[in-house]
């Protein structure tokens, strides 16, 4: 397309293709690494509703995809939207108490072994 201007539809189609290609790699890896549970609200997911579970980049850099998954957390679409809203508000308005946005901290598996052991008794 040298010399011609790209139409908005062409630009959007290229961006969608790029986003899909980029996301498919880290999404598949994250779904293999982590249990299918939202890291914030602890909602469980199955194959039938797995499309509602997203990969959130903790540092908000979608190109930072270490193979160990240390920059990812699985969040449902609702919690993911909330994380990004919090971050956008922090960038837009700043904060009076925090200088850095914190990642979701809920760990649904913190006491899993103890819970499983207590269920056996």
C-alpha positions in Angstrom: 0.0 0.0 0.0 2.9 2.4 -0.5 1.7 5.7 -1.8 -1.9 5.1 -0.8 -3.6 6.0 2.4 -5.0 3.1 4.4 -8.7 3.3 5.2 -9.9 3.1 8.8 -11.3 -0.4 8.1 -8.0 -1.6 6.9 -6.1 -0.2 9.9 -8.7 -1.6 12.3 -8.5 -5.0 10.6 -4.7 -5.1 10.8 -4.8 -4.1 14.5 -7.4 -6.8 15.3 -5.2 -9.4 13.5 -2.1 -8.2 15.4 -4.0 -8.3 18.8 -5.4 -11.8 18.1 -2.0 -13.2 17.1 -0.2 -11.6 20.1 -2.9 -12.7 22.6 -3.1 -16.3 21.3 0.4 -17.1 22.4 0.4 -15.8 26.0 -3.3 -16.7 26.5 -2.7 -20.3 25.7 0.3 -20.4 27.9 -1.5 -18.7 30.8 -4.4 -21.1 30.6 -2.0 -24.1 30.8 0.0 -22.5 33.8 -2.9 -21.4 36.0 -6.1 -22.9 37.2 -9.2 -21.5 35.5 -10.3 -19.3 38.3 -10.5 -15.5 38.5 -7.7 -14.2 40.6 -10.0 -11.5 42.1 -13.5 -12.9 42.6 -12.6 -16.6 42.6 -15.2 -17.5 40.0 -14.6 -20.9 38.4 -14.5 -21.4 34.7 -15.1 -24.4 32.4 -14.6 -24.9 28.7 -18.1 -23.6 27.9 -17.4 -20.2 29.5 -13.6 -20.0 29.2 -13.9 -17.0 26.8 -15.0 -14.9 29.8 -11.6 -15.5 31.5 -8.9 -13.1 30.4 -5.2 -12.7 30.9 -4.4 -9.5 32.7 -0.8 -8.1 32.5 0.1 -7.1 36.0 2.4 -4.3 34.8 -0.1 -3.3 32.0 2.6 -3.9 29.3 1.0 -6.4 26.9 4.4 -7.0 25.3 5.9 -8.2 28.6 5.2 -11.9 28.4 7.8 -13.9 30.4 7.6 -17.6 29.8 7.0 -18.3 33.6 3.8 -16.2 33.5 5.0 -13.9 36.3 3.4 -10.9 34.6 0.0 -12.5 34.1 -3.0 -13.2 36.2 -6.3 -14.7 35.1 -9.3 -12.4 35.7 -12.9 -12.7 34.6 -14.0 -10.0 32.1 -15.7 -8.0 34.9 -12.7 -8.0 37.2 -10.4 -7.3 34.2 -12.4 -4.3 33.3 -12.3 -3.0 36.9 -8.4 -3.5 37.0 -8.0 -1.4 33.8 -10.5 1.2 35.1 -8.5 1.6 38.3 -5.3 1.9 36.3 -6.7 4.4 33.9 -8.0 6.5 36.8 -4.6 6.4 38.5 -2.9 7.6 35.3 -5.6 10.2 34.6 -6.1 11.6 38.1 -3.1 10.3 40.1 -3.4 9.2 43.7 -3.0 10.8 47.0 -1.9 7.7 48.8 -0.2 5.4 46.3 2.4 6.1 43.7 2.1 2.7 42.0 -0.9 0.6 41.0 -1.1 -2.7 42.8 -2.1 -5.9 41.2 -5.1 -8.0 42.3 -4.0 -9.8 45.5 -6.7 -12.3 46.1 -5.3 -15.9 46.1 -8.1 -18.4 46.0 -5.6 -21.3 46.5 -3.9 -19.9 49.6 -5.3 -22.6 52.0 -6.1 -25.2 49.4 -4.1 -28.1 51.0 -5.5 -27.4 54.4 -9.0 -27.3 53.1 -8.5 -30.5 51.2 -7.0 -32.2 54.2 -9.9 -31.1 56.4 -12.5 -32.4 53.9 -10.9 -35.9 54.2 -11.5 -36.1 57.9 
